[in-house]
Amino acid sequence: MPKQPKQRKLVVIADDYGIGPETSRGILELAQRQLVTGTVLLVNSPYVEPALKNWRQAGQPMEMGWHPNLTLDAPILPARQVPSLVAPDGNFWPLGKFLSRLYLGRINADEVSAEFEAQFRRYIDLVGKAPTHINSHQHVGIFGTVRDCLLNLLLREGVHPYVRRVREPWSMIWQTRGARKKRVFLNHFGRITSRDLDQYGFPGSEWLAGITDPPWVRQGDFFENWLRAIPGQVVELSCHPGHLDTTLLGRDCVAGDNLMERRADEFVLMSRPELPRAIQEAGFTLAAPSQLSEEPLRHAA
């Protein structure tokens, strides 16, 4: 009798739970329809507590993880304790400013460590336990000092969550259209971080699918194209769905950049009947992040 192929696992993580009420509502709806297996919580968002209340009232339909954040809203710690991380208005620097300051050595590692620890404690206070999975907001956790601070925190706390691997096969960048320069940049740094995570045995996927920019998620078969092309036995699909959420304006986006609309576009794409069919046809079954702790990670090349 011929040997049956091993079933592939797909972890579907919707980022940014708690960022705004309509975004969180969209994520929750997809999870209730069993299209999302995990999400990550922005613990410093002003909208986090009602989002968690709704998650509990819905029966916790997806696993809740932590979204370490250094680029949105205000820090958990008083601004005077983390001066290198905050702009004059008391909020974190936006991503571009943060990365330039990091490159110039103007981000203080001790302040990053302190803020991450404060966010970790806040997560436990809100959720009641350590996170089952982690990925950083806007991928800042794959860069140098930030990577080291986050990894050291997890090792010091003795927790062993599933941690996102920001890496894809180089061939995928040419096979799958959208945000290619961004993906090359993230793939380079993400592979360095992934080697450290692999070395310390943190659970994770072989590859990450779904990174893109707003214009590409208007294509009806965006997610299906990723699923048809990506190799590996364990894959994470990252997504940013939600309903139109005006609380994001001036915080996560500005009018006209399509970042707010991108979330609604992704919600529509993930609601199409073609997505579950594509998951099945690619040989995947959906898995929660904690299920990835049950077997050794296959190291990606």
Secondary structure, 3 states (H helix, E strand, C coil): CCCCCCCEEEEEEEEEECCCHHHHHHHHHHHHCCCCCEEEECCCCCCHHHHHHHHHHCCCCCEEEECCCCCCCCCCCCHHHCHHHECCCCCECCHHHHHHHHHCCCCCHHHHHHHHHHHHHHHHHHHCCCCCEECCHHHHHHCHHHHHHHHHHHHHHCCCCEECCCCCCHHHHHHCCCCHHHHHHHHHHHHHHHHHHHHCCCCCCCEEECCCCHHHHHCCCHHHHHHHHCCCCEEEEEECCCCCCHHHECCCECCCCCHHHHHHHHHHHHHCCHHHHHHHHCCEEECCHHHHHHCCCCCCC
